[in-house]
Amino acid sequence: MINVIPSDARSSFDRGWLRGSHSFSFGEYQDPENTAFGPMRVANDDVIAPGRGFGAHPHSDMEIVSIVLSGKLRHEDNLGNVAVTSFGGIQRMSAGSGMIHTEHNASDTEEVRLLQLWFMPKTRGLEPSYETTSFDPAALARALVPIVSPEGGPRVATIHQDMTIYLGRLAKDETLTFNQDAGRRMYIFSIEGKLGLDAEYLLNEGDTARVEQQDSIELQGNEDTFYMIIDLP
């Protein structure tokens, strides 16, 4: 079953210094029918103005992944971690028993765009932790590159949940099949371009799909496309 959610069906906002959209209930946008997809709780597509950001705020019992699409994102937390991430970099924060952090645009001249994704951990009350990793953007061509997984790796951030986040690119008319174990879910987001699904559905830029009861899916580049797939329990 494939449920396509158009970009304009997401909750969009513009606060001047921050604009973007929420794919699940978040902040002022509350929909009791749209609070989660498996352990996935948040999928925000944010653009932060130069020199602006989120002041110190707490989190607990949440796995938070930030994927920087353009610009530079600065993170600082009460564990002493400080990092600036640009495209190709991933930030993973396991809030666990409690953590305080800030997020700011590290540039005074250009915006930063990021995807921020929140997931419930497999175990509550974990020791808080933070890491940055990086992937090779050139490796995304006609491939699905894992950037976050439970096992982690030299270029893969470690997450405390049974799930994997992939990024990929397809040129026009290229195809690729994604397979997963039975009984799992897929969350698909077309970051750029147009992505076909099973030669039946089309994700325009900004559209998402929630896939259940389906063990494989064929991806088609209807034009050059950059996309994300999350394999979820």
C-alpha positions as CSV (number, residue, x, y, z in Angstrom):
1,M,0.0,0.0,0.0
2,I,1.5,3.4,-1.1
3,N,0.1,6.6,0.4
4,V,1.4,9.6,-1.5
5,I,1.3,12.9,0.4
6,P,1.7,16.0,-1.8
7,S,4.0,18.8,-0.7
8,D,1.2,21.2,-0.4
9,A,-0.6,18.9,2.0
10,R,2.2,19.4,4.6
11,S,1.8,22.1,7.2
12,S,3.9,25.0,5.9
13,F,4.9,28.1,7.9
14,D,7.0,31.3,7.5
15,R,8.3,33.1,10.6
16,G,10.7,35.3,8.8
17,W,13.9,33.9,10.3
18,L,12.5,30.3,9.9
19,R,10.4,28.8,7.2
20,G,9.5,25.3,6.2
21,S,7.0,22.5,6.5
22,H,6.0,19.7,8.9
23,S,5.1,16.2,7.7
24,F,3.8,15.2,11.2
25,S,2.1,17.0,14.0
26,F,4.6,19.4,15.4
27,G,4.4,22.7,17.3
28,E,1.3,24.7,16.4
29,Y,0.3,22.0,13.8
30,Q,-1.6,19.3,15.6
31,D,-3.5,16.5,13.8
32,P,-4.4,13.5,15.9
33,E,-4.5,11.4,12.7
34,N,-1.0,12.3,11.8
35,T,1.4,11.9,14.7
36,A,3.7,9.0,13.7
37,F,4.7,6.4,11.1
38,G,6.1,3.5,13.1
39,P,8.8,5.0,15.4
40,M,9.0,8.1,13.2
41,R,7.6,11.2,14.9
42,V,9.0,14.3,13.1
43,A,10.0,15.1,9.5
44,N,10.7,18.8,9.2
45,D,12.1,20.6,6.2
46,D,13.5,23.8,7.6
47,V,15.3,26.9,6.1
48,I,17.0,29.1,8.7
49,A,18.0,32.7,7.9
50,P,21.6,33.8,8.1
51,G,22.9,34.2,11.7
52,R,19.6,32.9,13.2
53,G,18.6,29.7,15.0
54,F,17.1,27.8,17.9
55,G,18.3,28.8,21.4
56,A,19.1,26.3,24.1
57,H,16.3,23.8,24.6
58,P,15.9,20.3,26.0
59,H,15.1,16.9,24.6
60,S,14.7,13.4,26.1
61,D,14.1,9.9,24.8
62,M,14.3,10.8,21.1
63,E,16.7,10.0,18.3
64,I,17.2,13.2,16.3
65,V,18.9,13.2,12.8
66,S,19.8,16.4,10.9
67,I,20.6,16.2,7.2
68,V,22.0,19.4,5.9
69,L,21.0,20.0,2.3
70,S,22.7,23.4,1.8
71,G,24.5,26.0,3.9
72,K,26.1,25.3,7.3
73,L,24.4,24.2,10.5
74,R,26.1,24.7,13.9
75,H,25.3,22.5,16.9
76,E,26.3,23.0,20.5
77,D,25.2,20.9,23.5
78,N,25.6,20.5,27.3
79,L,27.9,17.5,26.7
80,G,30.5,19.8,25.3
81,N,30.0,18.9,21.6
82,V,30.3,21.7,19.0
83,A,30.1,21.0,15.3
84,V,29.4,22.8,12.0
85,T,27.9,20.6,9.3
86,S,27.4,21.3,5.6
87,F,26.1,19.2,2.7
88,G,27.4,15.7,2.9
89,G,27.4,15.8,6.7
90,I,25.0,14.2,9.2
91,Q,24.3,15.0,12.8
92,R,22.8,12.4,15.1
93,M,21.7,13.2,18.7
94,S,20.4,10.6,21.1
95,A,18.7,12.6,23.8
96,G,18.2,9.6,26.1
97,S,17.8,10.6,29.7
98,G,18.1,14.3,28.8
99,M,20.1,16.7,26.8
100,I,20.2,20.5,26.0
101,H,21.4,21.9,22.7
102,T,21.3,24.8,20.3
103,E,21.1,24.9,16.5
104,H,22.1,27.9,14.5
105,N,22.9,28.9,11.0
106,A,26.7,29.2,11.0
107,S,26.7,31.7,8.2
108,D,25.9,35.4,8.3
109,T,25.2,35.6,4.6
110,E,23.5,32.4,3.3
111,E,20.5,30.3,4.5
112,V,20.8,26.8,5.7
113,R,18.3,24.1,4.7
114,L,18.1,20.9,6.6
115,L,15.8,17.9,7.1
116,Q,15.3,17.2,10.8
117,L,14.0,13.7,11.6
118,W,12.9,12.4,15.0
119,F,12.4,8.8,16.0
120,M,11.4,7.0,19.2
121,P,14.4,5.0,20.5
122,K,14.2,1.3,21.0
123,T,15.1,1.7,24.7
124,R,14.2,4.7,26.9
125,G,16.6,6.4,29.3
126,L,19.8,5.8,27.3
127,E,22.9,7.8,28.1
128,P,22.8,10.9,25.9
129,S,25.2,11.0,23.0
130,Y,26.0,13.0,19.8
131,E,28.0,12.3,16.6
132,T,28.7,13.7,13.2
133,T,29.4,11.6,10.1
134,S,29.8,12.3,6.4
135,F,28.9,10.5,3.2
136,D,30.3,10.9,-0.3
137,P,27.8,12.8,-2.4
138,A,29.3,11.2,-5.6
139,A,28.4,7.8,-4.3
140,L,24.6,8.6,-4.5
141,A,24.4,8.1,-8.3
142,R,22.1,5.2,-9.1
143,A,22.6,3.9,-5.6
144,L,21.0,3.8,-2.1
145,V,23.7,4.9,0.3
146,P,23.0,4.2,4.1
147,I,23.7,7.3,6.1
148,V,22.2,6.2,9.5
149,S,21.7,2.7,10.8
150,P,21.7,0.7,14.0
151,E,25.2,-0.7,13.2
152,G,26.7,2.6,12.2
153,G,30.1,2.6,10.4
154,P,32.9,4.9,9.2
155,R,30.4,7.0,7.1
156,V,27.2,5.9,8.8
157,A,25.8,7.4,12.0
158,T,24.6,5.0,14.7
159,I,20.9,5.2,15.8
160,H,19.2,3.4,18.7
161,Q,16.3,2.0,16.6
162,D,15.8,-0.8,14.1
163,M,15.8,1.5,11.0
164,T,18.1,2.7,8.2
165,I,18.1,6.0,6.4
166,Y,19.2,6.0,2.7
167,L,20.0,8.8,0.2
168,G,20.2,8.3,-3.5
169,R,20.1,10.0,-6.9
170,L,18.6,8.8,-10.2
171,A,19.1,10.4,-13.6
172,K,16.2,10.7,-16.0
173,D,14.9,7.2,-17.0
174,E,17.2,5.3,-14.6
175,T,15.6,2.7,-12.3
176,L,16.5,1.0,-9.0
177,T,14.7,-1.5,-6.9
178,F,14.6,-1.3,-3.1
179,N,13.9,-4.5,-1.1
180,Q,13.2,-4.9,2.6
181,D,12.1,-7.6,5.0
182,A,8.4,-8.5,5.2
183,G,6.3,-6.5,7.6
184,R,8.3,-3.3,7.5
185,R,7.5,0.2,6.4
186,M,9.1,2.7,3.9
187,Y,9.1,6.5,4.2
188,I,10.1,8.1,0.9
189,F,10.8,11.8,0.3
190,S,11.6,13.4,-3.1
191,I,14.1,16.1,-2.1
192,E,14.7,17.3,-5.7
193,G,13.2,16.4,-9.0
194,K,10.4,13.8,-9.8
195,L,10.6,10.2,-8.5
196,G,8.3,7.5,-9.9
197,L,7.2,4.6,-7.7
198,D,6.3,1.2,-9.3
199,A,5.5,2.9,-12.6
200,E,2.2,3.9,-11.0
201,Y,2.8,6.8,-8.6
202,L,4.8,10.0,-9.0
203,L,6.5,12.1,-6.3
204,N,7.1,15.6,-7.3
205,E,9.7,17.7,-5.5
206,G,8.7,17.9,-1.8
207,D,6.2,15.0,-2.0
208,T,6.4,12.0,0.4
209,A,5.1,8.5,0.4
210,R,4.3,6.1,3.3
211,V,4.6,2.5,2.1
212,E,3.2,-0.5,4.1
213,Q,2.6,-4.2,3.3
214,Q,5.0,-4.1,0.4
215,D,8.4,-5.8,0.5
216,S,9.9,-4.0,-2.6
217,I,9.5,-0.9,-4.7
218,E,10.8,0.1,-8.1
219,L,12.1,3.7,-8.2
220,Q,12.3,5.6,-11.5
221,G,13.9,8.9,-12.3
222,N,11.2,10.8,-14.2
223,E,13.9,13.5,-14.3
224,D,17.1,13.9,-12.4
225,T,16.0,13.3,-8.8
226,F,17.5,13.3,-5.2
227,Y,15.6,11.3,-2.7
228,M,15.5,9.7,0.7
229,I,14.2,6.3,1.8
230,I,13.8,5.3,5.4
231,D,13.4,1.6,6.2
232,L,11.3,1.4,9.4
233,P,9.8,-1.4,11.6
